[in-house]
Amino acid sequence: MCAHVLVADDDRRQAEVIRRYLQADGHELTVVHDGRQALEQARRLRPDLLVLDVMMPELDGLRVCRTLRAESDVLVLMLTARTGEEDLLLGLELGADDYVTKPYSPRELMVRVRTLLRRANRPAPPAGSLSIGRVTLDPATHRVTVDGEPVVCTRGEFAILAAMCEQPDRVFSRAQLLHHTRGVDRSSTERTIDVHVMNLRRKIEADPQRPVQLLTVYGVGYRLTAGGGA
């Protein structure tokens, strides 16, 4: 599966290793060495995947990810030397699709790249749009609108929202939602589900601090209702 991959890493030796492995896999490559170039080239080239180092000059990878995620659904694979759970969850919260912690083997990185690209290109099952309250979701086109206005969701967020739209008012446990994200988010944990839900509330609720559609059922999980928009 040939793709256009943008690699952003200020470690030039490491970037060269990544470039060689990706080219050997048949991908088209663009390599940059700071965050500002990463943002500019991602906007200009619209790559299929961005391999993004967290610690870079000009703009760090987290700021690049946050900015791009507000503009597009480009796949983002983050490279980070930070191994603390909070740091890793922050990357997912900002919209990264997966991450690899340093040090890593190039072969591990290639497996992550192949998995992300394969899942992104997997045909969606035919289905009509699903609407509940202010939210409309189209599984075939991977589009979400709120009151008719499009919102950008990561693949993990979309998987959760799709599952809940198919069964409105059903209470989903974190483990059940985790099952739905396993196909698109290899790194998901039950804690990650909470992050995805928090991000979804920012996108679909008029007031994320007082949700009326995506509700917490304490001690159990979450449910999606028509809320005030029914």
Secondary structure, DSSP 8 states (H G I E B T S, - for coil): ---EEEEE-S-HHHHHHHHHHHHHTT-EEEEESSHHHHHHHHHHH--SEEEEESS-SSS-HHHHHHHHHTT---EEEEEES--SHHHHHHHHHTT-SEEEESS--HHHHHHHHHHHHHHHTS-------EEETTEEEETTTTEEEETTEEE---HHHHHHHHHHHHSTT--EEHHHHHHHHTTT-TT--HHHHHHHHHHHHHHH-SSTTS-SSEEEETTTEEEE--GGG-
